[in-house]
């Protein structure tokens, strides 16, 4: 039931991440002048690794530090990034990244990719269901509010009482169907929580 939403979420997530990257490169420095001057490149690299950045991230740092006339220390940065990736490339992190609606970056050892992507997909499944639950709860509130107003005799935007009564009947069906979806989604989330507990 939630697979189509899952695909939509993944496409939206990918599009937003690409847009976000372009925005960062175009308008925001990755490091402050003070960070550039301090030059703790191993720590900077470690933080980038924990965040799952590719090695191309250093080019952005180089650009950010050019104004301070500072050149990054590639070896220290890359050493730190590899240490940080050890934290990023874990099953629990891959799953939790998915639960936040994000795909795992392609920065992990090839021997771990299948396992990590599987965990990430399970997290994305959870995110899609949780997003669907939020959407249906908002929809139910909207339906219920309209239903209550019509039941109390408000005409809203309807031309006559007949149209208002017809809408009242259709809303009753919509509310019932939405409640069923919410219940089914909650059951699926509970099932995922149980089956995925070892990822956390």
N, C-alpha and C positions, 0 to 999 in steps of 0.2 A: 504494500500500500504506500510505503514512504519512499520507495526507490526513485520515482520521478522527482520528488522533492529533493532527494539526496543529490541527484545529478544537477538540478538547478542550483542548489547550494554550492556544490563544488565549482560550477562554472562561475557563479557570482564571486566566490572566494578567490578564484584564480584571477578574474578580471580586476577585483579590488586590489589584490596584492601587486599586480603589474602596474596599475594606476598609482598605487602608493609608492612603489619603487621609483617610478618616473618622477613623481612629485618630489620625493626626497632628493633625488639627484639634481632636479632642476632648481629647487628653491631653498633647501635646508642643508646646512653644513652638518656632516656626520660627527664632527668633533668641534669643541670650542677652542678658542685661541689658547686658553690656559691649559687644556688637555694636550694640545699639540706641544706647547713649551715644556710641560712636565715630561712628556716623552716616555710614559710607562707603557711601552708598546706590547709587552707580554700580557699585561692586564687588559689592555684594549683588545688584543687578539682573543684572549680568553672569553671576554664578554661577548665578542662577535661570534665565537664558536658556540657558546651556550645559546645564543639567539638563532643559530643555524645559518649564518651567513656563508656565502661562497667566498673563495679567495679573491674574487673581483672587488670585494668590499674595500680592499686596501687602496684601490684607485680612487675611491670616493674620499678616503681619509687623506690621501696625497693632495687632492684638490682642496680639501678643507684646510689643510695645514700650509698650503702654498703662501697664503697671505701672511703667515707668521714666519715665513722663510724656514720652515722645518720639513725635513724629509723623513718619512717613516722608516723605522728599522724593520725591514721585511722579515728577517730571520726570527727576531724576538716576537714579532706579531704573529707569524705563522706558527711558531712553537706554542704560543698561548692559544691560538685558535684551535689547534689540534687537541689541546687539553680540554678546551671548552666543548668541543664536539663529542668528547666522551660522555659529557652530561646530556648533550642534545640527543645523541643517538642511542637512546634507551627505549625499551618497550613502553614503559610507563609514560615517558615524555611524549612519544609518538602518539599514544592513545589520548593523552590529555590535550595535545595540540589539536587533534581531530575533534575532541569535545568542544573546543573553542571555535570550531568551524573552519579550521585552517588545514591545508595539506602540508605534509612533511616535505621539507626542502631536500633536494637531491645532493646531499653533502656527506652521507654516511657510507661506511665501507660496504662494498658490493656484497660481501658475504652476509650482511645483516639486512639488506634492502627488503627482501620478501617478507621477513618477519616484522620489520618495522612498518612497512606499508600496510600489512594486514591489521596491525594494531591501530594504525592511523585511520584506516577505513572503518573499523569498528567505532572509533571515536566520532567519525563523521556521521555514521549511522545514528548514533546517539544524538548528535547535534541536530540532525535533520528532524528526528522525532520530537525533540524538545522544542525546536522552533515551530513545528507544526502544532504542538500542544499550546504554545503561547498564542499562536494565531487563532486557533479554534476557541480558546478561552475569551479572547478579545471579541471574536465574532459572536459568541454566545451572549456576551454582555450587551452587544449592540442589538441583537435580536430581542433579547429579554426586555431591554429598555423600550424598544418600539412596541413590543407586545403589550407591556404594561400600560403605555399611553393609550393605545387603541382600546384596550379592555376597559379603561377608565372613561371612554367616550370621546377622546380627542380625535379629531378628523385628520390631523397632520396635513399632508399635501393632497389628500384624496378628494375627488370631486363630489362624491356622495357617500352615503352610509353603506351602500352595497359594495362599493370598491373597498372601503375600509374593512368590512366584514370578511371579504375575500382575502385580503392581505392578512387579517388576523388568523384565518384558518391556515394559510400557507406558512405563516410564521410559526404556528404550532408544530407543523411538520419539520421546519428548519431547525427549531430548537431541539426537538426530539432526535433528529439525525445528528446534529452537532454534539449533543451529549453522548450519543453512542460512539462517535468518532473519538471524543475525549477519553471515554472509558477504555476503548480499544488501544489508543495511543499510550495511556498510562500503563496498561498491562504489558505492552511491548517494551516500554522503558524499564519497568520492573524486571522483566525477563533479561533485558540487556545488562542491567545493573548486576544481576546475579551471575550471568555468564561471563561478564567482563571484570568482575571484582578483582581478579588476580593481576589486571593491568595497572591497578591504582596503587 
